[in-house]
């Protein structure tokens, strides 16, 4: 199978969508799927207003159309709703090609937080984007139900995974020389320092030990000046980030507007328990929508959740993360793909797994 994966989020951006797509492509290649990633780096680019480190393609339609003509893919997947996603949508509709899409990020909430754009306007725009899609892939049942209530159609479940080899288990918090001077316990946040992450809820907590933040974003400078006692670490290479996860005593996830929350899985894979609000994302990642949470604590009081999470056994967090392997996630993704020549909703034949992945 030849797949055109079109995304506005790709390296060198650092975020959960990029990580998810990178791991997906790796797993698909191992399955024998030929994936052509079409990303902003292939086009003229401009920085996204208000988001340092995110460049978007400028007027990509003509070049993108030539790429797709040359590639002649069996399937097209639009991973994001940015300039490339909209251009690819228009091209596919003109050609009469079926395609799939994904709902990775609650951008209407971001637009509401940053610019006070009404949620109804944002979701109306996104509903229009996804309307012709033959399969709108969503990461959790909670997101699927939310979008269904907002009259999105062709919704298909697609969970994500975590690299349990890179994010290896540590029975006790890892001791890193460059963090040894920080008072424990170490409470960690990893993610974009931006409007939708609700990071101030973490920074304002009265916790023992040290708060650590890994990431960059539009609120970074102002928050650093307001919270000088926080240990700000910027962006780290993936292998070093895995060590920092393992060195933490607790991972705090303050967001209330996530579709999934891959960073929670990465933390749990190393054995670090998670503290979060009982909302979509944490509910599904920690399994609390089906019973008691595993690998962390959910509470409407984030401070209570954090202090309780510090008492959990690290092996429990790892066990929960191991339920999210990339084999199953990639197989489910391919089962949702549609042939460019298919009638709406007609999936591609199953792809045979050629070699094992983790």
N, C-alpha and C positions, 0 to 999 in steps of 0.2 A: 504494500500500500504506500502511496505517495501522498503525504499530508502537507498542506500549506498552513502553517501556524502563524497567524498575523497578530502582532502584539505591540502596543505602545509602551509596555513595561519590559525592559530587558537590560542586560549588563551594559554599562557599569552602574545602573541604578541599583540601590540596595533596599529591598523591601520584600514582603512576604509573597507578592505576586511573582516577582522575578525568581525567587527561590523555588516556588512551586512549579513554575514553568520549566526551569532548568532541570529539576529532578524528573519532571514528566518526560522531557525530551530524552534524557539519559535512559529512562526505563523503556520508552517507546523504541529507541534505537536497538536496545537489547532484545526487544520482541521481534525485530525485523521490519519495523515501520521506518520508512525513509521520511524524515521530517525536515522541511525547509522552513527555518524561522525567519520571518520577514519583520524587521524591527527598525526603530528610528535611526540606528547607526548606519543604515544603508542609504539614508536620505539627507537632504539639507535639513538642519535642525535649529530650533530656537528653544531657550529655556522656558519651562512652564512657569507662568507668572505666579509668584508666591511660593514656589516649591523648588528650593535649591537642590541641584543634583538630579533633576528630572528634565530631560530634553525631549521635545516632541517634534515629529516630522512636520515639515512645512510643504504644503501643496504636493502631496505624494501621489496623487491619483494617476497621472500619466505613466510615471515610472513603475508604479505598482501594477498597473494593467499590463504593461510589457512583461514584468516578472511572472505574472500568473499565466499569460499566454505562452511564455517559454516553458514554464514548469508543467503545465497541463496536469494539475493534481487530481487525485482520486477523491480527495475530501479537502474542504477548507474549514478552518476553525478560527473564529474571531475571538481572541482572548480578552480584549479590552474595548472600551467604548470611546477611545481617543481618536485623533485624526486618522491614524491608519485603520482603525476599526470602521469608522464611518466611510472612508474611501473604499475599503474592501467590500463593505455592505453594498454600496452603490454599484460597484463593478459586478458583483455576483448577481444582483438583481437584473442588471442590464443583460448579462449573459444567460440568464435563466438558470443559474447554478444554485443548487441547494447548499446550505452551509449551517454550521452549528456556532453557538456563541457561549460565553460563560459570564456569570455574575460573580466577580471576585471581590468587589469593593462597594460599600454603600456610599457612593459618591453623592447622592442626594443629601445624605446627612452631612458630608463634608462641606458641600456648597451652602447648606443651611448654617453650619457652625461658622464658616469663614466669611460668607457674604450675605447671610440671612435670606437666602433664596428659599421660598416656601417649599416644604417637602413635596407637596402635591405637584409643583412644577417640575422638580427634579425627576420624580418618578414617572411623570407623563412623558418626559423626554426619553428616559431609559426604556419605558414600555414601547415607545415608537421605534427605538433602535432595535430591540429584540423581537419585535412583532413578526418579521418574516423569517426568523430563525427556525430551523427544523428541530433543534434541540437546544434549549437554554440550560446549561449545566450549572448547578448550584451546589455548594459544599456541605450544607447541612439541611436536615428536615425542617428546622426552624426557619431558615431563609426561604426554603421552598414554600412553606405555608404563608409566610409574610408576602412573598411575591404573588402567590395565588390570590390572596385577598386583594392585592392591588391589580388584579386582572391580567397578570402575565400568563402567557400560554406556553405549551410545549416544554414544561419544566421537567428536568431530568436530574436525579441525584448523582453527584460525583464528589466523593470524599477525597481528601488529600493525604499525603503520607509524610514520613520523616526518615532521614538517613540515620538508622540506628548504629551504623558503624562509625560515621563521623562523630556523632553525638553519643560517645561511649559512656557506659554506666560507671559511676564512682560511688562505692558504698558509703564513703565519707566525703565531705566537701574537699575538693582538690585545693592544695596549698600552692599558691603562685607567689613567687618572690616579690613581684612588683605590686601585689595587693596585701602583702604580709603586714604592712604598717597600719592597715585600716582596722578599726575596732569591729569585731563580730557581734551579732550576726550580720552577714552581708545580704541586703535586700536588693534585687536586681530588676531593672526594666530594660527591655530591648525592643527597639522599634523606631519608627519615624517620630521625630519630635514635632508633632503637628496637631492641628486643631482637633481632629477626630479621635485622637488617642487618649484624651482626658488625662494626660500625664500629671497635671497638677494635683489630682486626687491622690496620687502616689507621693508626690514631692511634699505634700502638706501633712502626711501621716506622722504621728509622734511614735517613732519606733526606736528600739535600742539598736546600737551598732551603727552601720553605715549604709546609706542608699547609694546605688550605682546606676548609671544610665549609659547604655550603649546605643548610639544612633545620632543622626543629624536631622535637621528639618527647619522649617520657617520660624519656629518658636525658640530655637536653641539659644540664641544670644540673649533674649530677654529673660528666659528662665534661668540661665546660668548666672546672670547678675542678681536675680531674686533669691536663688537658692545656692549660695556659694559653698555650703557645707556638703553638698552632693558631690560624689566622685564622677565627673563627666569623662567618658572614655572615647567618644566619637565613634567612627566606624572601624571595625576590626575585621581582618581576614577571617574566613569561615573557620579555619582550623583553630585560630586563636579564640574566636568567639565561643567555640565549643568548650574550650578550657575555662572561660569565664563563666559560662553557664554552670559547669561542674563545680566551680569554686564558690558559687553562691549558696547561701543557706535557704533562701526562698526566692521565688520568682513572682513578682507582683504585676498583674495584668489589669490595669484600671479602665480599659476601654469598655464602652457600652454599645458600640456600633460596629462590631466586627462581623464579617460573614463566616470566619473560621477562627483564625488566631494561631498560625503555624508556630510562632515563637513559644507558645505554651507546650507544644509537643517536643520542641527541641530541648527546652528546659527539663521536661519530665524524662526524656530519653537519657539524660545524664544523671538522673536521680534527684534533681532539684524539684521539690513540690511547688505547686502554683497556688496563689491567692487571687481570687477574682470575684467579680459581681455575678449573681445568678441570672445571666442574660444569654441570649443567643451567641454562639461561639463557645464560651466556657461551658455552657450546659451540655453541648454536644461533645466537645473535645474531652471533657472529663466524665462523660457518660451519665450526667446527673438528670438528663431528660428521661432516663430509663430506671433510675434508682439513685442510690447514694453516689456522690462524686468519688472518682478514683484518681489518685495522684495529686490531690490538692483540696482546697477548701473554698466553698462558695458562700458568700454572706453579703447582705445588703450593706453591712458595715465593713469596709475594706480593711480597716485596722484589725478588727476581730478576725477576719479571714487570714490576714498575714500572720498574726501571733499564733493562731491555731495551726497553720500550715507548717510553722517551724517545728512542731512536735511530731510530724508525720514521718514514718519510715521511708527512706529514699527508694527502697526496693519496690514499694507500692507505686511510686511515680513512674519508674521504669517499666513496670508491668503494663500500665495503661498505655504508654507510648508504643509498646511493641504490638499493640492491636492495629496500628496504622502503618502497615508496610506498603511500599510503592508497587509491588507486584499487583495487588488487588486494585489499587487506585488507577494504575495505568490500564489494566484490563477493563475496568468499568468505563474509563474515558473512551477507549476504542469502541466499546459496545454502543456508545451514544453518538458516534460519528455517523454522518450521512454521506452517501455518494453525491457528487456534484450533479449527477444526472438523475438522481432519485426524485420520486414524488415526496412531497413534504411528509416528514416523519419516518421515511424508509431508511433503516440503518444499513451500514455496510456489513458484509459478511464478517464473521469473527476472525480475529488475527491470531495465528498460532504462536504461542510462546516459544522462542527459539533457544533461549538460555535463561537460567535463573537470575533474578535480581533480588536485591534486599530493599 
